[in-house]
Amino acid sequence: MTGASSLRDLDVLTLGIGGEIFAVEAAAVREILDL
């Protein structure tokens, strides 16, 4: 899937900021999209 690395970079960014809830949601989205 295109954009998989972008999502991963976004996860790192949100975790760095402390957006734990968003990171969990992003993980759920990755599972749904089977990335």
C-alpha positions as CSV (number, residue, x, y, z in Angstrom):
1,M,0.0,0.0,0.0
2,T,1.3,3.4,-0.8
3,G,1.5,5.7,2.2
4,A,2.4,2.9,4.6
5,S,5.8,4.5,5.4
6,S,4.0,7.9,5.8
7,L,1.7,6.4,8.4
8,R,4.7,4.9,10.2
9,D,6.4,8.3,10.2
10,L,3.2,9.9,11.5
11,D,3.1,7.3,14.3
12,V,6.7,8.3,15.3
13,L,5.8,12.0,15.2
14,T,2.6,11.6,17.3
15,L,4.4,9.3,19.8
16,G,7.2,11.9,20.1
17,I,4.5,14.6,20.8
18,G,2.8,12.3,23.2
19,G,-0.3,11.5,21.1
20,E,-0.7,8.1,22.5
21,I,-4.5,7.9,21.7
22,F,-3.9,8.8,18.1
23,A,-1.1,6.3,17.8
24,V,-3.4,3.6,19.0
25,E,-6.1,4.7,16.5
26,A,-3.5,4.7,13.7
27,A,-2.5,1.1,14.7
28,A,-6.2,0.1,14.5
29,V,-6.4,1.7,11.0
30,R,-3.3,-0.3,9.9
31,E,-4.9,-3.5,11.0
32,I,-8.1,-2.7,9.1
33,L,-6.1,-1.9,6.0
34,D,-3.8,-4.9,6.6
35,L,-0.6,-2.9,6.2
